[in-house]
Amino acid sequence: MPEKRQFRAIRGTRDILPPESSLWNWFEQTAREVFESYNFREIRLPIFEDTELFARSIGIETDVVSKEMYTFGDRDESSLTLRPEATASVCRAYIEHNMHALPGNAKLYYIGPMFRRERPQKGRYRQFYQIGAEVLGQSDSPAIDAEVLEMLIAFFNRVGLTRTTLYINSIGDKNCRPAYVELLRAELQRVKAQLGHDSQRRIETNPLRVLDSKIPEEQPIIEKLPRISGHLCDACREHFAKLKEELNLRGMKYEENWRLVRGLDYYTRTTFEVTAEGLGSQNAVCGGGRYDGLVELLGGPPTKGIGFAIGSDRSILSIQEGGNAPPPPALSVYIAWMGQKTYRAAVSIARKLRAANLTVELPPEEMKFKKSLGLADKLGARYALILGEDETASNTYTLKRLSDAAQKTLTENELLEYLESERRGTRA
């Protein structure tokens, strides 16, 4: 006999159980409602892609590609990777399906799991969830950037994530950023001995990432480094100025953060991040920016792009810790049936109540009356629908409100009308 073992979820993954899963459903459905009000439409993407897609788009020297991706060989010896993020996949789909030929901009959103082999910690998992949105097209107007940010903050407000801060920056483009990067590299070489191992490595691979360091000892050094705002070309400087005008037009609060560079190679010009209170040092719940040129890098036509990804895990954790989570959906009706002659009627009324979008629990076996009502109470049912031989004989139902034990006898039509009106909030 094989040895018995208890299987557990893999480290860095977890099960999302009821009633918390209801919170997740509400969070994701709210995103759909808000995003679709801005004329975004959902795209559903594969969980895994060709490894080269991420290596080329994210950057071979980034921590994501070099350290964190889950990559495996397929039977045909090709290399596949579980998606660590979704922007590259959206761009691949945009190219593959000739979406550039569609009228206007392609405004897409996605919801689903991503995978990175990071060190698990509070709000951070190896299988984590993101909600993201992307705009792909021919315009790089700052008005697009501002509307994307407006939609993002509108969503956070809708779900009760109001203790947030929006940070923005511009990291220039291919015309001005290379010169700044070389200046930054030269300045970092002068203080290399005072930096930690990761920052020393990034001096050669990606100097901008040093600005993102959270190591306390490095902060005074970083504060003295040259700022990219003083090295933007005229076009990037004007683009950033107009973005701030657009945000002001929309009455949006924001803070400029010259160290906000984001961790992926494909970003250009606008970068942004949203942080939430109550999450400690890992407090970012959303990040994004503009990535003009990424579609072209992946073999598509010249295309402008901007997008963001919301970390669902951290966002929901912040909602819970802030006490803003809505209550889970309640059980509307528990059917307490007694006697085999009533079972057929119980099945019939359960179907009709469910068709009216009510949540109904129908016990599969007959129970004693007191035990049945006790279970209804433990399940949190609002009503017990009592169905015995007397009710069956008179074609009526006894509806008992469990909060105060008030009850009434109703015909089927009266019952359906009463519960439907209460579901809509028109009855006390």
C-alpha positions as CSV (number, residue, x, y, z in Angstrom):
1,M,0.0,0.0,0.0
2,P,1.4,3.5,-0.9
3,E,2.1,5.6,2.1
4,K,-0.7,8.0,2.9
5,R,0.2,11.7,2.7
6,Q,-1.8,14.9,3.0
7,F,-1.5,17.1,0.0
8,R,-1.2,20.8,0.5
9,A,-1.2,23.8,-1.8
10,I,2.3,24.6,-3.3
11,R,4.2,27.2,-1.4
12,G,3.3,30.7,-2.7
13,T,-0.2,29.6,-3.8
14,R,-3.4,29.3,-1.9
15,D,-7.0,28.5,-2.1
16,I,-9.6,31.3,-2.1
17,L,-12.5,29.9,-0.1
18,P,-16.1,31.1,0.5
19,P,-17.1,33.6,1.7
20,E,-13.9,35.4,0.6
21,S,-14.4,34.2,-3.0
22,S,-17.6,36.3,-3.1
23,L,-15.4,39.4,-2.3
24,W,-13.2,38.5,-5.3
25,N,-16.2,38.0,-7.6
26,W,-17.5,41.4,-6.5
27,F,-14.1,43.1,-7.0
28,E,-13.7,41.6,-10.5
29,Q,-17.3,42.4,-11.5
30,T,-16.9,46.0,-10.4
31,A,-13.8,46.3,-12.6
32,R,-15.8,45.0,-15.6
33,E,-18.6,47.5,-15.0
34,V,-16.2,50.5,-14.6
35,F,-14.0,49.6,-17.5
36,E,-16.8,48.9,-19.8
37,S,-18.3,52.3,-19.0
38,Y,-15.1,53.6,-20.6
39,N,-15.7,51.4,-23.7
40,F,-13.0,48.8,-22.8
41,R,-13.7,45.2,-23.7
42,E,-12.5,42.0,-22.2
43,I,-9.7,39.9,-23.8
44,R,-9.0,36.4,-22.5
45,L,-5.4,35.3,-22.9
46,P,-3.5,31.9,-22.7
47,I,-1.9,31.1,-19.4
48,F,1.4,30.3,-21.1
49,E,3.3,31.7,-24.1
50,D,6.5,31.3,-26.1
51,T,9.3,32.2,-23.6
52,E,10.9,34.5,-26.2
53,L,7.8,36.7,-26.1
54,F,8.5,37.7,-22.5
55,A,12.3,37.8,-22.9
56,R,12.1,40.2,-25.8
57,S,9.3,42.5,-24.3
58,I,10.2,42.6,-20.6
59,G,13.9,42.5,-21.1
60,I,16.4,39.7,-20.7
61,E,18.3,41.4,-17.9
62,T,15.2,42.2,-15.8
63,D,14.7,40.2,-12.5
64,V,11.4,38.9,-13.9
65,V,13.1,37.2,-16.9
66,S,16.4,36.3,-15.3
67,K,15.1,35.0,-11.9
68,E,11.4,34.7,-11.6
69,M,9.7,33.1,-14.6
70,Y,8.3,29.6,-14.6
71,T,9.7,28.2,-17.8
72,F,9.5,24.6,-19.1
73,G,10.2,22.6,-22.2
74,D,7.3,21.3,-24.3
75,R,7.3,17.9,-26.0
76,D,8.5,19.5,-29.2
77,E,11.4,21.0,-27.4
78,S,10.0,24.5,-27.6
79,S,10.3,26.7,-24.5
80,L,7.1,27.8,-22.8
81,T,6.6,30.2,-19.9
82,L,3.7,30.7,-17.5
83,R,2.8,34.4,-18.0
84,P,4.5,36.7,-15.4
85,E,2.4,39.6,-16.7
86,A,-0.1,40.2,-19.5
87,T,0.9,43.3,-21.5
88,A,3.2,41.3,-23.8
89,S,0.4,38.7,-24.4
90,V,-2.0,41.5,-25.2
91,C,0.4,43.0,-27.7
92,R,1.0,39.5,-29.2
93,A,-2.8,39.1,-29.7
94,Y,-3.0,42.6,-31.1
95,I,-0.5,41.7,-33.8
96,E,-1.7,38.2,-34.5
97,H,-5.3,39.2,-35.0
98,N,-4.6,42.4,-37.0
99,M,-6.4,44.6,-34.4
100,H,-4.6,47.6,-35.8
101,A,-7.1,47.5,-38.7
102,L,-10.1,48.0,-36.3
103,P,-11.6,51.5,-36.1
104,G,-10.2,53.7,-33.3
105,N,-8.0,52.5,-30.5
106,A,-8.1,48.9,-29.2
107,K,-9.2,49.3,-25.6
108,L,-8.8,46.0,-23.8
109,Y,-8.9,44.7,-20.2
110,Y,-8.1,41.3,-18.7
111,I,-8.6,39.4,-15.5
112,G,-6.6,36.4,-14.3
113,P,-3.6,34.7,-12.7
114,M,0.0,35.5,-13.3
115,F,3.1,33.5,-12.1
116,R,6.5,34.6,-10.7
117,R,8.8,32.6,-8.4
118,E,9.2,35.4,-5.8
119,R,9.7,35.0,-2.1
120,P,6.2,34.7,-0.7
121,Q,5.2,37.4,1.8
122,K,2.1,39.4,2.9
123,G,-0.1,40.1,-0.2
124,R,2.5,38.5,-2.5
125,Y,2.2,35.1,-4.0
126,R,3.8,33.0,-6.7
127,Q,0.4,32.6,-8.3
128,F,-1.1,36.0,-8.0
129,Y,-4.0,37.8,-9.7
130,Q,-4.1,40.9,-11.8
131,I,-6.7,43.1,-13.5
132,G,-5.3,45.1,-16.3
133,A,-6.2,47.4,-19.1
134,E,-4.4,48.4,-22.3
135,V,-5.0,51.0,-25.0
136,L,-3.3,50.3,-28.3
137,G,-3.5,52.6,-31.4
138,Q,-1.9,55.4,-33.3
139,S,-2.3,58.2,-30.8
140,D,0.1,59.1,-27.9
141,S,-2.1,61.9,-26.7
142,P,-1.7,62.7,-23.0
143,A,-5.5,62.8,-22.9
144,I,-5.4,59.0,-23.3
145,D,-3.0,58.6,-20.4
146,A,-5.2,60.9,-18.2
147,E,-8.4,59.0,-19.1
148,V,-6.7,55.6,-18.3
149,L,-5.7,57.1,-14.9
150,E,-9.2,58.5,-14.4
151,M,-10.7,55.1,-15.0
152,L,-8.3,53.5,-12.6
153,I,-9.0,55.8,-9.8
154,A,-12.8,55.6,-10.5
155,F,-12.5,51.8,-10.0
156,F,-10.6,52.2,-6.7
157,N,-13.2,54.6,-5.4
158,R,-16.0,52.3,-6.4
159,V,-14.5,49.4,-4.4
160,G,-13.8,51.6,-1.4
161,L,-10.0,51.8,-1.9
162,T,-9.9,55.5,-1.1
163,R,-6.8,55.8,1.0
164,T,-4.6,55.7,-2.0
165,T,-1.9,57.9,-3.6
166,L,-1.3,58.3,-7.3
167,Y,2.3,58.8,-8.3
168,I,3.3,59.9,-11.8
169,N,6.6,60.4,-13.7
170,S,8.1,60.6,-17.2
171,I,11.1,58.5,-18.0
172,G,11.6,60.0,-21.5
173,D,11.9,58.1,-24.7
174,K,14.5,56.7,-27.1
175,N,15.6,60.2,-28.0
176,C,16.5,61.4,-24.5
177,R,16.6,58.5,-22.1
178,P,19.8,56.8,-23.4
179,A,21.8,59.8,-22.6
180,Y,20.3,60.1,-19.1
181,V,21.0,56.4,-18.5
182,E,24.6,56.8,-19.4
183,L,24.9,59.9,-17.1
184,L,23.2,57.9,-14.3
185,R,25.5,54.9,-14.9
186,A,28.6,57.2,-14.6
187,E,27.3,58.8,-11.4
188,L,26.6,55.4,-9.9
189,Q,30.0,54.1,-10.7
190,R,31.4,56.9,-8.5
191,V,29.5,55.6,-5.5
192,K,29.4,51.9,-6.4
193,A,31.3,50.8,-3.3
194,Q,28.6,52.3,-1.1
195,L,25.8,50.3,-2.8
196,G,24.4,46.8,-2.1
197,H,25.0,43.8,-4.3
198,D,21.7,44.2,-6.3
199,S,22.3,47.9,-7.0
200,Q,25.9,47.2,-8.1
201,R,24.7,44.6,-10.6
202,R,22.0,46.9,-11.9
203,I,24.6,49.7,-12.7
204,E,25.5,47.6,-15.8
205,T,22.3,45.9,-16.6
206,N,19.6,48.6,-15.9
207,P,20.8,51.7,-13.9
208,L,17.2,53.0,-13.7
209,R,16.3,50.2,-11.4
210,V,18.7,51.5,-8.8
211,L,16.3,54.5,-8.3
212,D,13.7,51.9,-7.2
213,S,15.8,50.6,-4.4
214,K,14.1,50.4,-1.0
215,I,17.4,49.7,1.0
216,P,17.5,52.4,3.8
217,E,21.3,52.8,3.5
218,E,21.1,53.7,-0.2
219,Q,18.5,56.4,0.1
220,P,20.8,59.3,0.8
221,I,23.0,58.3,-2.1
222,I,20.1,58.0,-4.5
223,E,18.7,61.4,-3.5
224,K,21.8,63.1,-4.8
225,L,21.7,61.4,-8.2
226,P,20.7,63.5,-11.3
227,R,17.0,63.5,-12.0
228,I,15.5,62.6,-15.4
229,S,13.2,65.6,-15.3
230,G,16.2,67.8,-16.1
231,H,17.2,65.6,-19.1
232,L,13.9,65.2,-21.0
233,C,13.8,66.2,-24.6
234,D,11.3,69.0,-25.5
235,A,8.7,66.5,-26.8
236,C,8.7,64.4,-23.6
237,R,8.7,67.5,-21.4
238,E,5.7,68.8,-23.3
239,H,3.9,65.5,-23.1
240,F,4.4,65.3,-19.3
241,A,3.2,68.9,-18.9
242,K,0.1,68.2,-20.9
243,L,-0.6,65.0,-18.9
244,K,-0.6,67.1,-15.7
245,E,-2.9,69.6,-17.3
246,E,-5.3,66.8,-18.3
247,L,-5.3,65.4,-14.7
248,N,-6.0,68.8,-13.3
249,L,-8.8,69.2,-15.7
250,R,-10.3,66.0,-14.3
251,G,-9.8,67.2,-10.7
252,M,-7.4,64.3,-10.0
253,K,-4.9,64.4,-7.1
254,Y,-1.4,63.1,-7.8
255,E,2.2,63.4,-6.7
256,E,5.3,63.5,-8.9
257,N,7.9,60.9,-8.1
258,W,11.1,61.3,-10.1
259,R,12.3,57.8,-8.9
260,L,9.2,56.0,-10.4
261,V,10.8,54.1,-13.3
262,R,8.9,50.7,-13.2
263,G,10.7,47.4,-13.5
264,L,10.2,46.4,-17.1
265,D,12.2,47.5,-20.1
266,Y,9.3,48.4,-22.4
267,Y,8.1,51.6,-20.6
268,T,8.5,55.0,-22.1
269,R,7.4,58.5,-21.1
270,T,4.5,58.2,-18.7
271,T,4.9,55.9,-15.7
272,F,2.6,55.7,-12.7
273,E,1.9,53.8,-9.5
274,V,-0.9,53.7,-7.0
275,T,-0.1,52.8,-3.3
276,A,-2.6,52.0,-0.6
277,E,-2.4,52.4,3.2
278,G,-2.1,49.5,5.5
279,L,0.1,47.2,3.5
280,G,3.5,48.0,4.9
281,S,6.5,48.5,2.6
282,Q,4.9,46.4,-0.2
283,N,2.1,48.9,-0.6
284,A,1.8,49.3,-4.4
285,V,-1.6,48.0,-5.6
286,C,-1.2,49.1,-9.3
287,G,1.5,50.1,-11.7
288,G,1.7,51.0,-15.3
289,G,2.7,53.4,-18.0
290,R,3.2,54.1,-21.7
291,Y,5.0,51.6,-23.9
292,D,5.2,53.1,-27.4
293,G,7.2,50.9,-29.6
294,L,6.6,47.5,-27.8
295,V,4.2,46.3,-30.5
296,E,6.8,47.1,-33.2
297,L,9.5,45.4,-31.1
298,L,7.4,42.2,-31.2
299,G,7.0,42.3,-35.0
300,G,3.9,44.4,-35.4
301,P,3.2,47.8,-37.0
302,P,4.3,51.0,-35.3
303,T,1.8,51.4,-32.5
304,K,1.4,53.6,-29.4
305,G,0.4,51.9,-26.1
306,I,-0.4,52.5,-22.5
307,G,-1.8,50.3,-19.7
308,F,-1.7,49.2,-16.1
309,A,-2.0,46.1,-14.0
310,I,-3.8,46.1,-10.6
311,G,-2.6,43.6,-8.0
312,S,-5.8,42.0,-7.0
313,D,-4.3,40.2,-4.0
314,R,-3.0,43.4,-2.4
315,S,-6.0,45.5,-3.3
316,I,-8.4,43.1,-1.7
317,L,-6.2,42.8,1.3
318,S,-6.3,46.5,1.7
319,I,-10.1,46.6,1.3
320,Q,-10.4,44.0,4.0
321,E,-8.0,45.7,6.4
322,G,-9.8,49.0,5.8
323,G,-13.1,47.5,6.8
324,N,-14.6,48.3,3.4
325,A,-15.4,44.8,2.2
326,P,-19.1,44.3,1.4
327,P,-20.9,41.5,3.3
328,P,-21.0,38.1,1.5
329,P,-24.3,37.3,-0.3
330,A,-26.8,35.9,2.2
331,L,-28.9,32.8,1.8
332,S,-32.4,34.0,1.0
333,V,-34.6,31.0,1.7
334,Y,-34.2,27.7,3.4
335,I,-37.0,25.3,2.6
336,A,-38.0,23.3,5.7
337,W,-40.1,20.5,4.2
338,M,-41.7,17.7,6.3
339,G,-43.3,14.6,5.0
340,Q,-42.5,12.8,1.7
341,K,-45.8,14.0,0.2
342,T,-44.4,17.6,0.4
343,Y,-41.1,16.9,-1.3
344,R,-42.4,17.3,-4.9
345,A,-43.9,20.7,-3.9
346,A,-40.6,21.7,-2.2
347,V,-38.6,20.9,-5.4
348,S,-41.1,22.8,-7.5
349,I,-41.0,26.0,-5.4
350,A,-37.2,25.9,-5.1
351,R,-36.9,26.0,-8.9
352,K,-39.3,28.9,-9.1
353,L,-37.5,30.9,-6.4
354,R,-34.1,30.3,-8.0
355,A,-35.5,31.4,-11.3
356,A,-36.4,34.7,-9.6
357,N,-32.7,35.1,-8.7
358,L,-33.1,34.1,-5.0
359,T,-30.5,32.0,-3.2
360,V,-32.3,28.8,-2.0
361,E,-31.2,25.9,0.1
362,L,-33.3,22.7,-0.3
363,P,-32.2,19.9,2.1
364,P,-32.0,16.6,0.2
365,E,-33.5,14.6,3.1
366,E,-36.3,15.1,5.5
367,M,-35.3,16.5,8.8
368,K,-37.1,17.1,12.1
369,F,-38.7,20.6,12.2
370,K,-36.5,21.9,15.1
371,K,-33.3,20.6,13.6
372,S,-34.3,22.0,10.2
373,L,-34.8,25.5,11.5
374,G,-31.6,25.2,13.5
375,L,-29.7,24.5,10.3
376,A,-31.4,27.4,8.5
377,D,-30.2,29.7,11.3
378,K,-26.6,28.4,11.2
379,L,-26.5,28.9,7.4
380,G,-27.6,32.5,7.9
381,A,-30.8,32.2,6.0
382,R,-33.0,35.2,6.0
383,Y,-36.2,33.2,5.7
384,A,-37.4,29.6,6.4
385,L,-40.1,28.5,4.0
386,I,-42.1,25.9,6.0
387,L,-43.8,23.3,3.9
388,G,-45.7,20.6,5.7
389,E,-48.8,18.5,4.8
390,D,-51.1,21.2,6.0
391,E,-49.5,23.8,3.6
392,T,-49.6,21.2,0.7
393,A,-53.2,20.5,1.3
394,S,-54.2,24.2,1.2
395,N,-51.7,25.2,-1.6
396,T,-50.0,27.7,0.7
397,Y,-46.6,28.3,2.2
398,T,-45.6,29.6,5.7
399,L,-42.7,32.1,5.4
400,K,-40.8,32.7,8.6
401,R,-38.3,35.6,9.0
402,L,-35.6,34.2,11.2
403,S,-34.4,37.5,12.6
404,D,-37.6,38.1,14.6
405,A,-39.6,34.9,14.1
406,A,-42.4,36.9,12.3
407,Q,-44.3,34.6,9.9
408,K,-47.1,34.8,7.4
409,T,-49.1,32.4,5.2
410,L,-49.0,33.1,1.5
411,T,-50.1,31.6,-1.8
412,E,-47.5,30.8,-4.4
413,N,-48.1,34.1,-6.3
414,E,-48.0,36.1,-3.1
415,L,-44.8,34.4,-2.0
416,L,-43.0,35.1,-5.2
417,E,-44.2,38.7,-5.3
418,Y,-43.2,39.3,-1.7
419,L,-39.7,37.8,-2.0
420,E,-39.1,39.5,-5.3
421,S,-40.1,42.9,-3.9
422,E,-37.8,42.4,-0.9
423,R,-34.9,41.4,-3.1
424,R,-35.3,44.7,-5.0
425,G,-35.3,46.5,-1.7
426,T,-38.9,47.7,-1.8
427,R,-40.0,46.0,1.4
428,A,-38.7,46.3,4.9
